[in-house]
């Protein structure tokens, strides 16, 4: 659903991105400068006071769906855990022209990066794919590298989407409630590649969280950047339980399929995993 007025101003949006970045780091899903965040904003923003510097920004392709909008994104090499303390230093803002063909990157006087995240093209492509059909004016994306989810993707039997979901969503009722469509799975593709970008677009049409094998995850929300962070945390919690169970010779039973179906029925969830 579109965000309704009064619309959050730029400082509030940056603060929320900082909060999400800090939480991603707290759950050990963002080592060093790993991970990135972007938000699509479809309402006017007062950009100049915080981001007075301008330079041309090359879009990977014409993006008429994003025409006249803004994308706030983390800079390459910046640490998500530090965004809250210095948002203008770690974030940039891309203003997309009225025809969706050209764009301008706005940065601050204390900017600490030379370019946006290496995954920015994937972010832009997903925003472009999502905001048109949804007719929304807000969309958030987080890429992170949660330890237990990524570890499971190195084990052959978890490289099957159905098996993965049946095992990570069985440990807490909240998991099926918040991830009723499951976590999408993409076999390993080179980070930043066009192949990963295209696979990511396709998977995020059917899932709000996607596991990139042997790399990380991406989660999206048209509600708030913190909701996207929550999805990563729910999926990673399920993966952590699964890891604990592997280390404990599989003694844990988890919720039974009947119990999970009862939860789905009680919450009126449309799920086909169990």
C-alpha positions as CSV (number, residue, x, y, z in Angstrom):
1,X,0.0,0.0,0.0
2,X,1.2,3.5,-0.7
3,X,2.5,5.6,2.2
4,X,-0.1,8.2,3.1
5,X,0.5,11.9,4.1
6,X,2.1,13.3,6.1
7,X,5.1,11.9,4.3
8,X,8.3,11.2,6.2
9,X,11.0,13.9,5.5
10,X,14.5,13.0,4.4
11,X,16.1,13.2,7.9
12,X,13.5,10.7,9.3
13,X,14.0,8.3,6.3
14,X,17.8,8.4,6.9
15,X,17.3,7.8,10.6
16,X,15.2,4.7,9.9
17,X,17.9,3.4,7.4
18,X,20.4,3.9,10.2
19,X,18.3,1.9,12.7
20,X,17.9,-0.9,10.2
21,X,21.6,-1.0,9.4
22,X,22.5,-1.1,13.1
23,X,20.1,-4.1,13.6
24,X,21.5,-6.0,10.6
25,X,25.0,-5.6,12.2
26,X,23.6,-6.7,15.6
27,X,22.5,-10.0,14.2
28,X,25.9,-10.5,12.7
29,X,24.6,-10.2,9.1
30,X,27.0,-7.4,8.0
31,X,30.7,-8.1,8.6
32,X,33.0,-5.2,7.7
33,X,31.5,-3.2,4.9
34,X,29.2,-6.1,3.7
35,X,25.6,-5.4,3.1
36,X,23.7,-2.5,1.6
37,X,20.3,-0.7,1.9
38,X,18.3,1.3,-0.5
39,X,14.8,2.9,-0.4
40,X,12.6,4.2,-3.2
41,X,10.7,7.4,-2.3
42,X,8.0,8.6,-4.5
43,X,7.2,11.9,-2.9
44,X,9.1,15.2,-3.0
45,X,12.1,15.6,-0.7
46,X,14.1,18.6,0.3
47,X,17.5,17.4,-0.8
48,X,19.8,20.4,-1.1
49,X,20.3,21.2,2.7
50,X,21.7,17.7,3.4
51,X,23.1,16.7,0.0
52,X,24.3,19.8,-1.8
53,X,26.9,18.1,-4.0
54,X,25.7,16.9,-7.4
55,X,27.1,14.7,-10.2
56,X,25.6,12.7,-13.1
57,X,24.5,9.2,-12.3
58,X,24.3,6.6,-15.0
59,X,21.2,4.4,-14.8
60,X,21.7,0.8,-16.0
61,X,18.7,1.2,-18.4
62,X,15.8,3.6,-18.8
63,X,13.5,3.3,-15.8
64,X,10.3,5.1,-16.5
65,X,8.6,3.4,-13.5
66,X,11.0,5.4,-11.2
67,X,10.6,8.7,-13.1
68,X,10.6,11.7,-10.8
69,X,11.4,9.7,-7.7
70,X,14.4,9.4,-5.3
71,X,16.5,6.4,-4.3
72,X,18.4,6.7,-1.0
73,X,21.3,4.2,-0.8
74,X,24.4,3.3,1.1
75,X,27.8,4.1,-0.3
76,X,30.3,1.5,-1.4
77,X,32.7,0.5,1.4
78,X,30.5,2.0,4.2
79,X,29.6,-0.1,7.2
80,X,25.9,-0.5,8.0
81,X,26.6,-0.4,11.7
82,X,27.9,3.2,11.3
83,X,25.1,4.7,9.2
84,X,23.0,5.8,12.2
85,X,26.0,7.8,13.6
86,X,26.9,9.6,10.3
87,X,24.0,9.2,7.8
88,X,25.1,12.0,5.5
89,X,28.6,10.6,5.3
90,X,27.4,7.1,4.4
91,X,24.3,7.6,2.3
92,X,23.7,9.1,-1.1
93,X,20.5,10.1,-2.9
94,X,19.8,9.5,-6.6
95,X,17.1,11.8,-8.1
96,X,15.7,10.3,-11.3
97,X,14.6,12.6,-14.1
98,X,11.0,13.1,-15.2
99,X,11.5,10.8,-18.2
100,X,13.3,8.1,-16.2
101,X,16.3,8.1,-18.5
102,X,18.9,10.2,-16.6
103,X,19.7,10.7,-12.9
104,X,21.7,12.8,-10.5
105,X,23.6,11.6,-7.5
106,X,23.4,13.9,-4.5
107,X,26.0,13.7,-1.8
108,X,26.9,15.6,1.3
109,X,30.0,17.7,2.1
110,X,31.2,15.0,4.5
111,X,30.6,12.1,2.1
112,X,33.0,9.2,2.7
113,X,32.5,7.2,-0.5
114,X,33.2,7.7,-4.2
115,X,30.3,5.5,-5.5
116,X,27.2,3.8,-4.3
117,X,27.0,0.2,-3.4
118,X,28.3,-2.4,-5.9
119,X,24.8,-3.9,-5.8
120,X,23.1,-0.6,-6.7
121,X,22.0,-1.9,-10.2
122,X,20.3,-4.9,-8.6
123,X,18.6,-2.5,-6.1
124,X,17.4,-0.2,-8.9
125,X,16.2,-3.1,-11.0
126,X,14.1,-4.6,-8.2
127,X,12.6,-1.2,-7.2
128,X,11.8,-0.6,-10.9
129,X,10.1,-4.0,-11.1
130,X,8.1,-3.7,-7.9
131,X,6.8,-0.1,-7.7
132,X,5.0,-0.1,-11.0
133,X,2.7,-3.1,-10.5
134,X,2.2,-2.3,-6.8
135,X,1.5,1.4,-7.5
136,X,3.4,2.2,-4.3
137,X,5.3,5.3,-3.4
138,X,7.7,3.5,-1.1
139,X,9.9,0.4,-1.4
140,X,12.8,-0.7,0.8
141,X,15.6,-3.3,0.0
142,X,18.2,-4.7,2.3
143,X,21.1,-7.0,1.3
144,X,22.8,-8.7,4.2
145,X,24.9,-11.7,4.9
146,X,23.4,-13.6,7.9
147,X,25.7,-16.4,9.1
148,X,23.4,-19.3,9.5
149,X,21.3,-18.8,6.4
150,X,24.5,-18.5,4.3
151,X,26.0,-21.5,6.0
152,X,23.0,-23.7,5.2
153,X,23.3,-22.7,1.5
154,X,26.7,-24.5,1.5
155,X,25.0,-27.8,2.4
156,X,23.7,-29.7,-0.6
157,X,20.2,-30.7,0.7
158,X,19.4,-27.1,1.7
159,X,20.1,-26.0,-1.9
160,X,16.5,-27.0,-2.6
161,X,14.0,-24.3,-2.0
162,X,11.3,-26.6,-0.7
163,X,13.6,-28.4,1.7
164,X,15.2,-25.2,2.9
165,X,11.8,-23.6,3.8
166,X,10.4,-26.7,5.4
167,X,13.4,-26.8,7.7
168,X,14.0,-23.2,8.6
169,X,10.3,-22.2,9.0
170,X,9.5,-25.1,11.5
171,X,11.1,-23.6,14.6
172,X,9.0,-20.6,15.6
173,X,5.3,-19.8,14.8
174,X,6.4,-16.3,13.8
175,X,8.4,-17.7,10.9
176,X,5.5,-19.0,8.9
177,X,3.3,-16.0,9.9
178,X,5.8,-13.5,8.5
179,X,7.3,-15.6,5.7
180,X,4.2,-17.5,4.6
181,X,5.4,-17.5,0.9
182,X,8.8,-18.8,2.1
183,X,12.3,-17.7,1.3
184,X,13.3,-17.8,-2.3
185,X,16.5,-19.6,-3.3
186,X,19.0,-18.6,-6.0
187,X,22.0,-20.9,-6.8
188,X,25.4,-19.2,-6.6
189,X,25.9,-16.4,-9.1
190,X,28.7,-13.9,-9.2
191,X,28.0,-10.9,-7.0
192,X,27.0,-7.8,-8.9
193,X,26.5,-9.8,-12.1
194,X,23.6,-9.3,-14.6
195,X,22.7,-12.9,-14.0
196,X,22.2,-12.4,-10.3
197,X,20.3,-9.2,-10.9
198,X,17.8,-10.9,-13.3
199,X,17.4,-14.0,-11.0
200,X,16.9,-11.7,-8.0
201,X,14.1,-9.7,-9.8
202,X,12.3,-12.9,-10.7
203,X,12.5,-14.4,-7.2
204,X,11.4,-11.2,-5.5
205,X,8.2,-11.2,-7.5
206,X,7.1,-14.2,-5.5
207,X,9.0,-13.8,-2.2
208,X,9.8,-10.9,0.1
209,X,13.1,-12.5,1.1
210,X,15.6,-14.4,-1.1
211,X,18.7,-16.4,-0.3
212,X,21.6,-15.9,-2.6
213,X,23.5,-19.2,-2.2
214,X,27.0,-18.9,-0.6
215,X,26.6,-15.1,-0.5
216,X,23.7,-13.5,1.4
217,X,20.1,-12.5,1.3
218,X,17.9,-9.7,0.0
219,X,14.6,-8.7,1.6
220,X,12.1,-6.1,0.5
221,X,9.2,-4.2,2.0
222,X,6.7,-1.6,0.7
223,X,5.9,-0.7,4.3
224,X,9.2,0.3,6.0
225,X,12.9,-0.4,5.9
226,X,12.6,-1.9,9.4
227,X,10.0,-4.5,8.1
228,X,12.6,-5.6,5.5
229,X,15.1,-6.0,8.3
230,X,12.5,-8.0,10.3
231,X,12.2,-10.5,7.4
232,X,15.9,-11.1,7.4
233,X,15.8,-11.6,11.2
234,X,12.9,-14.1,11.1
235,X,14.6,-16.1,8.4
236,X,18.0,-16.0,10.1
237,X,16.4,-17.1,13.4
238,X,14.9,-20.2,11.7
239,X,18.3,-20.9,10.1
240,X,20.0,-20.6,13.5
241,X,17.6,-23.1,15.1
242,X,18.3,-25.4,12.2
243,X,22.1,-25.0,12.6
244,X,21.7,-25.7,16.4
245,X,19.7,-28.9,15.5
246,X,22.4,-30.1,13.1
247,X,25.0,-29.6,15.9
248,X,22.7,-31.5,18.3
249,X,22.4,-34.6,16.1
250,X,18.9,-33.6,15.0
251,X,17.2,-34.2,18.3
252,X,14.8,-31.2,17.9
253,X,11.5,-32.0,16.3
254,X,10.3,-28.5,15.5
255,X,6.7,-27.7,14.9
256,X,4.9,-30.5,13.1
257,X,3.3,-29.9,9.7
258,X,-0.2,-30.2,11.4
259,X,0.8,-27.6,14.0
260,X,2.1,-25.2,11.3
261,X,-1.1,-25.7,9.2
262,X,-3.2,-24.9,12.3
263,X,-1.2,-21.7,12.8
264,X,-1.7,-20.8,9.1
265,X,-5.5,-21.5,9.4
266,X,-5.7,-19.4,12.6
267,X,-3.9,-16.4,10.9
268,X,-5.7,-16.9,7.6
269,X,-2.4,-17.4,5.8
270,X,-2.1,-18.6,2.2
271,X,0.9,-20.9,2.3
272,X,1.8,-24.0,0.4
273,X,5.1,-25.0,2.1
274,X,3.6,-27.4,4.7
